[in-house]
Amino acid sequence: MRQGIRRASADAKYRQMTQSPIRPLILRLCIPAVISNLVTTAYNLTDTYFIGQLGTSQSGAIGIAFSIMTILQALGFFFGNGSGNSMSRELGKRNNERASRLLAIGFTGAFLSGLLVAIICLSTLRPLVVALGSTATIAPYAVTYLTPILVAAPCVCGSFALNGLLRYQGQSAFGMIGLVCGALLNFLLAPLFIFVFGLGIFGAGLATGICQTVSFLILTVMSARFGVLKLSLRNCRPDPLLLREIVGGGLPSLVRQSAGSIATTCVNIAANPFGDAAIAGMAIVMRIMLGANSVIIGLGQGFQPVCGYNYGAGRFARVREAFWFCVKLSTGVLLALAVVIWVVAPQLVEIFRSDPAVIAVGVAALHFQCVTVVLNGVNMMGNMISQTLGQTGIASFLAVCRTGLYLAPIVLVLPHLIGVTGVEAAQSVADVLTFVTTIPFMRHILGNVLRDRT
């Protein structure tokens, strides 16, 4: 009986994704995705705020930890998006058995990769944080903060993967529930552990680790009970063809997030000569702009299952319509956010750290990024459509542009020419170069890949 219910649910979801009007469909899917991403940002901002009350060196430790957290996200996204992209296309073809196997492999791969990262990082943590740009005063706090988070690393990777796997089934709302529950718990536990129990920065890491584990458990239950496909580890049978699809679909996400981790490390290294205040200021800015960009990522994540289902079903005009709607929507949203962030930049930075030196660096960096962040609507949607259509080479190249190909070298060179302003302005230069690079690839995909298939 349950199998019949799932079949009826899959049929209904197929009709919804391939026949209902594009704009309300994407909005219905992207709103839970946006909330999920904002919740993920809230994890970071909660720790940034409370740890900011402890000192500038402690705030700098958050910037160092961000590099490792980005790697955990990268692995979760690699398996979640790698399996999910192919899974949504198989659902569009109504090949549910193959889709179920992709689901199981993606889930298992994410959990095991998180376990491997935990083992490696915990055994080398002190030299690792120094290599990531810690000063002598920041390093002990970074080690203390990261230890409980790394213990929970399998659940961190699993949470990101499961959220994506539910989203690619068109079940974004269930993924949102799991992440929101964890975030609400973090809002309660972080101040309790840091201040009431007197655990300091270790309490912040412990709260994050516990809350990520809770989110993982909730998402596992949601996926098993409410997914269009049944999550069963018995379907996790390695297959070279499936693994190749997962690598192809997930590689752009892995490249994008890994490049982000490398770029964050480069920012920390570039800011290091200017002291703890510069590292702390850039750490705060990265968290704030992560919130703005997470909104756009959520819009793109609402687009991806629509793109995958319709591409698999052969409805290519709907793919183009969905793409242009998301480009216009994301550009408008970013413009509004840029205006707001520019106006309240000093107050935003001061929320997290009242040190005048930290505020000076943070405000300057925010103003630079507000000028160019509007370009990221095209940058992000271009990357997501190429990834979902299976254009792995294009998607991987675009994924590495913003943070790897451009930001990492720019942030290491500019400070030698114009001092700390080079650290503050580097991301904006990278955004412009990424936009210029993305345009010809989008002309190719929309003019050739999709045109010949309608």
matplotlib code that plots the C-alpha trace (Angstrom):
import matplotlib.pyplot as plt

x = [0.0, 2.8, 4.5, 1.2, 1.0, 4.6, 3.8, 0.8, 2.9, 5.6, 3.0, 1.5, 4.9, 5.7, 2.6, 3.3, 6.9, 6.3, 2.8, 2.1, 2.9, 6.6, 6.6, 4.4, 6.1, 9.6, 8.4, 6.8, 10.0, 12.5, 10.9, 11.7, 15.2, 15.8, 14.7, 17.0, 20.0, 19.2, 19.0, 22.4, 23.7, 22.0, 24.1, 27.2, 25.8, 24.7, 28.2, 29.7, 27.5, 28.0, 31.7, 32.2, 31.3, 34.4, 37.1, 38.7, 40.9, 37.9, 36.1, 39.1, 38.8, 35.4, 37.1, 39.6, 36.9, 34.9, 37.4, 36.8, 33.1, 33.1, 34.8, 32.1, 29.5, 31.3, 31.2, 27.5, 26.7, 28.9, 26.8, 23.5, 23.7, 25.6, 22.9, 20.1, 20.8, 20.7, 17.8, 15.6, 16.3, 15.5, 12.2, 11.4, 11.9, 9.8, 12.7, 12.1, 14.2, 17.3, 16.5, 16.1, 19.6, 21.0, 19.3, 20.9, 24.4, 24.3, 23.2, 25.8, 28.6, 28.0, 28.0, 31.2, 33.0, 32.2, 33.6, 36.9, 37.2, 36.7, 39.5, 42.0, 41.3, 41.1, 44.5, 46.2, 44.1, 46.7, 49.0, 46.0, 44.6, 48.0, 48.2, 44.7, 46.0, 45.7, 47.9, 49.5, 46.7, 43.8, 45.0, 44.1, 40.6, 40.2, 41.2, 38.9, 35.9, 36.4, 36.9, 33.2, 32.1, 34.5, 33.2, 29.8, 31.2, 29.4, 26.1, 27.1, 27.8, 24.7, 22.5, 23.6, 23.2, 19.7, 18.4, 19.5, 18.1, 14.7, 14.8, 15.5, 12.4, 10.4, 10.1, 11.9, 9.6, 10.6, 14.2, 13.5, 11.9, 15.0, 17.3, 15.0, 14.6, 18.4, 18.8, 16.2, 18.0, 21.3, 19.8, 19.0, 22.1, 24.9, 24.3, 23.6, 26.8, 29.0, 27.8, 25.7, 27.8, 31.0, 32.3, 33.3, 34.2, 34.1, 30.4, 29.7, 31.3, 29.5, 26.1, 26.7, 27.8, 24.7, 22.3, 23.7, 23.3, 19.7, 19.1, 20.6, 18.3, 15.2, 16.1, 16.8, 13.3, 11.7, 13.5, 12.5, 8.8, 7.9, 10.3, 8.8, 11.4, 12.1, 15.4, 16.8, 20.4, 19.7, 19.7, 23.3, 24.9, 28.0, 27.6, 30.3, 27.7, 25.9, 29.1, 30.2, 26.8, 27.2, 30.7, 29.6, 26.7, 28.4, 31.8, 30.7, 29.4, 32.5, 34.7, 32.6, 32.7, 36.3, 37.4, 35.5, 37.4, 40.7, 39.7, 38.7, 42.1, 43.7, 41.7, 42.9, 46.5, 46.3, 44.7, 47.2, 49.9, 47.3, 46.5, 43.6, 41.2, 41.6, 41.0, 38.0, 36.5, 36.7, 35.3, 32.2, 31.8, 32.0, 29.2, 27.0, 27.5, 27.0, 23.5, 22.8, 24.2, 22.3, 19.1, 20.2, 21.4, 18.0, 16.3, 18.7, 17.9, 14.2, 15.0, 17.2, 14.5, 12.2, 15.1, 16.0, 12.5, 11.6, 15.0, 14.4, 10.8, 11.9, 10.1, 13.0, 11.0, 10.1, 13.7, 14.5, 11.5, 12.5, 16.1, 15.2, 12.6, 15.2, 17.8, 15.5, 14.2, 17.7, 19.0, 16.2, 16.6, 20.3, 19.9, 17.5, 19.8, 22.8, 21.1, 20.1, 23.5, 25.3, 23.1, 23.4, 26.9, 28.4, 25.6, 25.8, 29.5, 29.1, 26.5, 29.2, 32.2, 32.4, 36.2, 36.7, 39.5, 37.2, 34.4, 36.6, 37.7, 34.2, 32.4, 34.9, 34.7, 30.9, 30.7, 32.9, 30.8, 27.5, 28.6, 29.1, 27.0, 24.1, 26.1, 25.9, 22.3, 23.6, 26.7, 24.8, 22.0, 24.5, 26.4, 23.2, 21.6, 24.9, 25.2, 21.6, 21.8, 24.8, 27.3, 29.9, 32.9, 31.2, 29.6, 32.9, 34.8, 32.2, 32.1, 35.8, 35.9, 34.5, 36.5, 39.2, 40.4, 39.9, 39.5, 42.3, 45.1, 43.6, 43.4, 47.0, 48.4, 46.3, 47.3, 51.0, 49.9, 47.3, 47.5, 44.5, 42.2, 43.3, 41.9, 38.6, 38.1, 39.3, 35.8, 34.3, 37.0, 36.4, 32.6, 33.1, 35.5, 33.2, 30.2, 32.2, 33.3, 29.7, 28.0, 29.4, 28.8, 25.1, 24.8, 26.1, 23.7, 20.6, 21.4, 22.7, 22.1, 18.5, 17.5, 18.2, 16.1, 12.8]
y = [0.0, 2.4, 1.7, 2.7, 5.9, 6.8, 6.1, 8.4, 11.0, 10.7, 11.0, 14.1, 15.7, 15.0, 16.8, 19.7, 20.2, 19.8, 21.4, 24.0, 27.7, 28.4, 31.6, 30.4, 27.0, 28.4, 30.8, 27.9, 25.9, 28.7, 30.1, 27.1, 26.9, 30.6, 30.0, 27.0, 28.9, 31.8, 29.4, 28.0, 31.6, 32.1, 29.3, 31.3, 34.7, 33.4, 32.2, 35.4, 37.6, 35.8, 35.1, 38.8, 39.6, 37.6, 39.5, 40.3, 37.2, 35.0, 36.8, 36.1, 32.4, 32.3, 33.5, 30.6, 28.1, 29.2, 27.6, 24.2, 24.7, 25.5, 22.2, 20.3, 22.2, 21.4, 17.7, 17.8, 19.8, 17.5, 14.4, 16.2, 18.1, 15.4, 12.8, 15.3, 16.7, 13.2, 12.2, 15.1, 14.2, 10.6, 11.6, 13.7, 10.5, 8.6, 6.3, 6.1, 3.0, 4.6, 7.8, 5.9, 4.4, 7.9, 9.1, 6.3, 6.7, 10.5, 10.1, 7.5, 9.2, 12.5, 10.8, 8.8, 11.8, 13.8, 11.0, 11.1, 14.8, 14.6, 12.0, 13.9, 17.4, 16.4, 14.6, 17.7, 20.6, 22.9, 23.0, 23.2, 26.4, 28.0, 27.1, 28.6, 32.0, 32.1, 34.5, 33.2, 34.7, 33.4, 29.8, 28.4, 29.8, 28.3, 24.9, 25.1, 26.2, 23.6, 20.5, 19.8, 20.8, 18.3, 15.6, 16.2, 16.5, 13.4, 14.9, 18.3, 16.8, 14.6, 17.6, 19.6, 16.5, 15.6, 19.1, 19.1, 15.6, 16.6, 19.8, 18.0, 15.8, 19.0, 18.7, 21.9, 22.5, 19.3, 20.2, 23.6, 22.1, 20.1, 23.1, 25.5, 23.2, 23.0, 26.8, 27.6, 25.2, 26.9, 30.3, 28.8, 26.7, 29.1, 31.8, 29.2, 27.3, 30.4, 32.6, 30.7, 27.5, 29.6, 27.4, 30.4, 29.7, 26.0, 26.3, 28.0, 25.1, 22.6, 24.2, 24.2, 20.5, 19.5, 21.5, 20.1, 16.6, 17.3, 18.8, 15.7, 13.3, 15.3, 15.4, 11.7, 11.1, 13.6, 11.9, 8.4, 9.3, 12.2, 12.0, 11.2, 8.4, 6.0, 6.5, 2.9, 2.0, -1.3, 0.8, 1.9, -0.4, 1.2, 1.4, 3.0, 4.7, 6.2, 7.3, 9.0, 10.8, 11.9, 13.2, 15.0, 16.6, 17.3, 18.5, 22.1, 22.3, 20.8, 23.1, 26.2, 25.4, 24.2, 27.4, 29.4, 27.7, 28.4, 32.0, 32.4, 31.1, 33.6, 36.4, 35.5, 35.2, 38.6, 40.2, 38.6, 41.4, 44.0, 42.3, 40.5, 43.4, 43.0, 39.2, 39.7, 42.5, 40.4, 37.4, 39.5, 40.8, 37.3, 36.2, 39.2, 38.8, 35.1, 35.9, 38.1, 35.5, 32.7, 34.3, 34.1, 30.6, 29.7, 31.2, 29.1, 26.0, 26.6, 26.8, 23.6, 20.9, 22.7, 22.7, 19.1, 17.7, 19.6, 18.9, 15.2, 15.4, 17.2, 20.5, 22.8, 26.0, 25.8, 25.6, 28.8, 30.6, 29.5, 30.7, 34.2, 34.6, 33.7, 36.0, 39.0, 38.1, 37.5, 40.7, 42.8, 41.2, 41.8, 45.4, 46.0, 44.2, 46.2, 49.5, 48.3, 46.9, 50.1, 52.3, 50.3, 48.9, 50.5, 49.3, 45.8, 45.4, 46.9, 44.3, 41.6, 43.6, 47.2, 47.5, 50.7, 49.0, 46.0, 48.4, 50.4, 47.3, 45.8, 48.9, 49.5, 45.9, 46.0, 49.2, 47.7, 44.5, 46.4, 48.0, 44.7, 42.1, 42.8, 40.9, 37.7, 37.0, 36.3, 34.6, 32.2, 31.3, 30.7, 28.2, 26.4, 25.9, 24.5, 22.2, 20.9, 20.4, 18.2, 20.7, 19.6, 21.3, 24.7, 24.5, 23.5, 26.4, 29.0, 27.6, 28.2, 31.6, 33.9, 32.6, 30.4, 31.7, 35.4, 36.1, 34.0, 35.6, 39.1, 39.2, 38.0, 40.6, 43.8, 44.4, 44.7, 47.5, 49.4, 48.0, 46.8, 48.4, 45.5, 43.0, 45.0, 45.5, 42.1, 40.4, 43.2, 42.9, 39.1, 39.6, 41.8, 39.4, 36.5, 38.3, 39.1, 35.4, 34.0, 35.9, 34.0, 30.6, 31.5, 32.6, 29.1, 27.2, 29.2, 29.6, 26.1, 23.5, 24.3, 25.8, 22.6, 20.5, 22.4]
z = [0.0, 0.9, -2.4, -4.2, -2.2, -3.1, -6.8, -6.7, -5.0, -7.6, -10.4, -8.8, -8.3, -12.0, -13.2, -10.9, -12.0, -15.7, -16.2, -13.6, -14.3, -13.9, -11.8, -8.9, -9.0, -8.6, -5.8, -4.0, -4.2, -3.6, -0.5, 1.7, 0.1, 0.9, 4.5, 4.7, 3.5, 5.8, 8.7, 7.8, 7.8, 11.1, 12.6, 11.6, 12.6, 16.0, 16.8, 15.3, 17.5, 20.8, 20.3, 19.4, 23.0, 24.1, 22.2, 18.9, 18.8, 19.4, 16.5, 14.3, 15.2, 13.4, 10.2, 10.4, 11.2, 8.2, 5.9, 7.4, 7.6, 3.9, 3.2, 5.1, 3.1, -0.1, 0.6, 1.6, -1.6, -3.7, -2.8, -2.4, -5.7, -7.5, -6.7, -6.8, -10.3, -11.9, -9.6, -10.7, -14.4, -13.7, -12.0, -15.1, -17.1, -14.6, -13.8, -10.1, -9.4, -10.7, -8.8, -5.6, -6.0, -6.5, -3.4, -1.2, -2.6, -2.1, 1.5, 2.4, 0.6, 2.4, 5.9, 5.2, 3.7, 6.9, 9.0, 7.0, 7.3, 11.1, 11.5, 9.4, 10.8, 14.5, 14.2, 12.6, 14.0, 15.5, 12.5, 10.3, 11.8, 11.6, 7.9, 7.4, 8.5, 12.3, 14.3, 17.4, 19.5, 17.3, 16.9, 20.4, 20.1, 16.6, 17.8, 20.8, 18.6, 15.9, 18.0, 18.8, 15.3, 13.7, 16.0, 14.5, 10.9, 9.5, 10.6, 9.2, 5.7, 6.0, 6.7, 3.7, 1.5, 2.7, 2.4, -1.2, -1.9, -0.5, -2.6, -5.8, -5.2, -5.0, -1.2, -0.1, 2.8, 4.6, 4.2, 5.6, 8.7, 9.7, 9.4, 11.1, 14.1, 14.5, 14.2, 16.8, 19.2, 18.4, 19.4, 22.8, 23.4, 22.2, 24.9, 27.5, 26.9, 26.3, 29.2, 31.7, 31.8, 31.2, 28.4, 26.2, 22.6, 23.2, 24.2, 20.8, 18.9, 21.1, 20.5, 16.8, 16.8, 18.8, 16.6, 13.4, 14.7, 15.6, 12.1, 10.6, 12.6, 11.7, 8.0, 7.9, 9.3, 6.9, 3.9, 5.0, 5.6, 3.3, 0.3, -3.1, -3.1, -0.2, 1.5, 2.0, 2.5, 0.6, -2.5, -1.9, -4.4, -6.0, -9.7, -12.0, -14.2, -11.2, -9.5, -12.7, -12.8, -9.2, -9.8, -12.9, -11.2, -7.9, -9.1, -9.7, -6.2, -4.8, -6.8, -5.9, -2.1, -2.1, -4.0, -1.4, 1.4, -0.4, -1.0, 2.7, 3.7, 1.2, 2.7, 6.2, 5.0, 3.3, 6.3, 8.7, 8.4, 9.4, 12.7, 14.5, 13.8, 10.0, 10.2, 12.5, 10.3, 7.1, 9.0, 9.9, 6.4, 4.9, 7.3, 6.4, 2.7, 3.0, 4.2, 1.1, -1.3, 0.5, -0.6, -4.3, -3.8, -2.5, -5.5, -7.7, -5.6, -6.3, -10.0, -10.1, -9.6, -12.1, -14.5, -13.9, -14.2, -17.4, -19.0, -18.3, -19.6, -22.8, -21.9, -22.8, -23.3, -19.6, -18.7, -20.5, -19.1, -15.6, -16.0, -17.1, -14.4, -11.8, -13.2, -13.1, -9.6, -8.1, -9.6, -8.2, -4.8, -4.7, -5.7, -2.8, -0.3, -1.5, -0.8, 2.7, 3.6, 2.3, 4.5, 7.7, 7.2, 10.4, 12.5, 11.1, 11.8, 15.3, 16.2, 16.0, 17.3, 18.7, 18.2, 16.0, 14.0, 13.2, 12.2, 9.9, 8.0, 7.9, 6.7, 3.9, 2.7, 2.8, 0.8, -1.9, -2.1, -2.2, -5.5, -7.3, -5.5, -7.9, -10.6, -8.7, -9.9, -13.4, -12.0, -9.7, -12.1, -14.9, -12.7, -11.6, -15.0, -16.5, -13.5, -13.6, -17.4, -17.0, -18.5, -16.0, -17.6, -18.0, -14.5, -12.8, -14.6, -13.6, -10.1, -9.6, -11.2, -8.4, -5.5, -6.9, -10.3, -9.4, -5.7, -4.3, -6.4, -6.4, -2.6, -2.3, -4.8, -4.2, -0.5, -1.7, -3.9, -1.9, 1.6, 3.6, 0.9, -1.3, 1.1, 1.4, -2.4, -3.7, -3.7, -5.8, -8.4, -8.6, -9.0, -12.0, -13.7, -13.0, -14.6, -17.7, -17.9, -17.4, -20.2, -23.2, -21.6, -21.0, -24.6, -25.6, -23.3, -24.1, -27.8, -28.6, -25.9, -25.4, -28.8, -30.7, -28.3, -28.5]

ax = plt.figure().add_subplot(projection="3d")
ax.plot(x, y, z, "-o")
ax.set_aspect("equal")
plt.show()
